[in-house]
């Protein structure tokens, strides 16, 4: 029967019946956009609560509380879904951060477990590969995270040492603030400045992230030779990494700065 007919038959508010159906307290189905409730199921539900001495008003109160609980659970799932989507969208960045943390683990066995699980490999598969039980693998991973958390100062020191070694010679705190004139040859920097007002490494990486590296070739005055020299210079200065297929990605240290 429809919710309306059930409400008339039993003298229960339609909103209450709809809440019971949504929460699964009574058997229901949807036909032509109408929620249909099973009469026997509703009678059993009412009899069960009547035997417990619960009034309709008290049942309404329970329904409202359950609706609030459902909203809290849904919001929690939405937060978790957002985090998962964020990790997928920025997978390269998260992979870089995980790799850097892995460099702080001196034991090869523990480092492999940390990197594998942090990158999403099933724990059961990692356990089999390392001849460990599932519980042992989980405990080991948790212990690794705990140790890393105890050495946050070490992580910051390591990061600072790497950045100083790679970019300290340019005399700026943030590599993205390095003027192009300190890195690339005069013709390339003049073209970028004149045509696109690109003055720093940060400006250049922002432009390429929005338009792609191939877009540099279409800038007036940026010939093939100039472009190739520009890419080679950025590669030698540790700003980018060039794959075997000629693809260009940001170096890990730089990618962590470009948000």
C-alpha angles and dihedrals in degrees: 000000000000121000090249093055092044090052091052093046097050101024093239125140114259091230090056092050091047090052092051090050094048092049092048096244089130131029112259143161137188122244120177090343091306120118109231119199125205108241096212091049092052092048091052091050093049093046091050093053093040089057088055090054096245117157124219089250091056090048089053089053091052091050092052091050091050091049089054090048090052092051091051092050092048092050089050091052090048090054092050091046090051091053091049092049090048092053091050093048093048097033093136092055094046090048090053093050092048091049091052092050089049090058088065091061108087097187109085092207094053093042091056092050091049095048095044097051095039090054092054105262111152111264091225091059092048089049092053093048092053094040092242134129120254091250092050091051093050091048091049093050092048090050091051091052090048092053092048090050091053091056102050090134090056090052092053092046092050091050092050093049092052093048092048092049093051104035108009092103091069093065099231131112094222118045089212088068093059110122114239090232089071092055115029135045121270100256095053094046091047092052093048093047096045099043103032105013090240109163107157141036088255091055090050095049091046090053094049093045090055099040106020129248093273089064089073089068090061094057112110110260095016102118126183095264093048091049094048091049091049093052092045091050093050090048093051090047090056096246097117141022122221117210127216088258089055091253116149125221132166118266111256094250092052097040090059089060098046106079 
